[in-house]
Amino acid sequence: MTDAMPESDRELRARRAASFGATASAYAEHRPDYPVAAVRWGLPDIPVRHVLDLGAGTGKLTEGLLSLGTRVTAVEPDHQMRAELVRRFPEVPAYSGTAERIPLGDAEVDAVFAGQAFHWFDVEPALTEIARVLRPGGTVVALWNHDDDSVPWVAEFVRRVRPGASRGPSTESAELPGHPDFRPFERSRFPHAQRRTAATLIETVSTHSHVLVAEPRQREAVLRTAREFLASRPETANGEFDLPLVTIAIRAVRR
């Protein structure tokens, strides 16, 4: 997948993928969680005992998986993100590793989840490695939270703070390719929301990779634009509000 990219794009993608560790505590505090309905949709009908949270970050998805009574193992390459996950969930085993090299045995887990992470993977080798650690009949599930741009003020906010190509490496139309180890992928969509104030929404924007890797002057310009917009809108100018989100879920069953 990355081989088709120009060298400059590959370098930027790598910088963005590696940009989160320095703000791990802010990421844990200000990024949204995932709706329970979306997490439950990703689980197979048969009993699930052991779930891998792949590219687990600070554990935003780990928390939802634990709430469903599953045993969770986390794999995360960034040591600062992984340390934050361990601080928040000391009962969860957390290992250094990547989607292309998962430090688990064959057929060891019943499901593999990736929250806001699959777009950083080299997809074909990642799916092969995921298939290796999944037992037959298990599921691989990719989840993404997106701003719900069917809401006019949200659409305008997104347009101002994430213009053009900087909107990110994944979109609501993200698809995963077919793979011989998996049945065809299915897709679903779930409404979601995050309780925010103007100040905390600015903190959320500050954790986005396109802002983290920007030059200081560009970063401040993006955040200033966001502050001015939120102060100008009746929906966001005073006190708390719900930021409308939509969660996209894609799943496939291991053959």
Steps between C-alpha positions, in 0.01 A plus 500: 500500500772748592714409196261691273550821699756764404796505737392832653154360576648190663723716718209721606284196572776352716542828690127522564481139615783561749375838621266399781737381773612844612138591582390161635329636813310763298400233248362284780307791649362667190446237230151344488421144599297259282129420528431167669263405216786527248736294715234235558422487124859404437491191719406162353185321612694227678648574845804725495755457775817671379520818289806673356490880491748566218656845475336555837643844567401618847212254530202696368361178352641274773257652747198412286623145446551450873148628568364204299678253726772391259863428587706757311860498385639824357771547239635852439832604342538840669644464849346823629152407382546150639614638837183710521289193423676302775447787744126505423450122475773324701314169473538492119816337357653753260777411256719686257419393146341593170217370285755346267687326786263408783673350807236229557474132411297338223120493548542661842209749493130494418485852350736776391386863530671813371359834609606803293808301396443284191586781260855500640550129421658349190170329434581181306780372729304623802196292402723197449649545846158566656372178341793314659410605857122456447330168553271385214163673528647798683456857377720791404335835564608852403331797663528870415339799671418787263347842548139479381512747213131453428463762777559841338713659773715186524553494123613862505730438798662204323542703182682773690729292720573207265508647150587301190746214532561569870166344589684180573598158374156343542153613401149377563519311172804298615494143373716198573611279211401139458737244648505120451503432876179697560141495383377822332508810716176644636443861592275687741457850638410610854400840639726625775577822689764647728422751774723802440549870569666734256822469701498121517413470130809709427696252714358216288602673177848545649538120515433448127804391304478775237525755782771315691736491200428856382754778537432712815365796303268280296385312811411823679313625193286186493422525871426872478258435214331231709470728805353785299248274328382334822464838670282621212248214504202488737533120519853518642566847641379440856541200728481133410358351183489163326738472206312284247707205383446195285688175555580291194553128566636243255528131587590168341497141625811278488441209262 
